[in-house]
Amino acid sequence: DPTWLRLFNEPELQVLISGASDGKIDLDDLRRHTRYAGGFTGMDRTISRFWSVFSSLNGKQQAAVLRFVTSCERPPPLG
């Protein structure tokens, strides 16, 4: 029964679904909860390079990458 959704306004639902937008992305948490596909692992050179470049970006640029990859500029709540 989706009537409970009426308890929240649009910004509150966004926070519930996508997490808070405080401008900071916890890279260690994001790395720990990233799932790789296509035969890649966290130890592959390509993945290591990605994380190196991603960590060198500022918060706004990191959010833009997340938005491109996931359609949301915030990491999911709870990892």
Phi, psi and omega in degrees: 000110185280010181297335179296338179296335181291349178290340186246147172272178185300312179297323179295320177296321178301317179294318179297321184277318189245359180087169182286150179251081179261007177085354181247134177248126179280098185296321179297317178294317179299317179297315181298328185258007178281134177252130181261151179226176176070024179086000179279152173228169178295347182268351181293146182300321180298318180293317178300319178294319178303310182295327177296313179293315182300319181290339179277350180281154174281172184303320180294320179291320177298318178298322179294320177296314179300320179296321178296318185280321189243354186071013175220136185275005179239147173291154181294148177295149179065026175087000000 
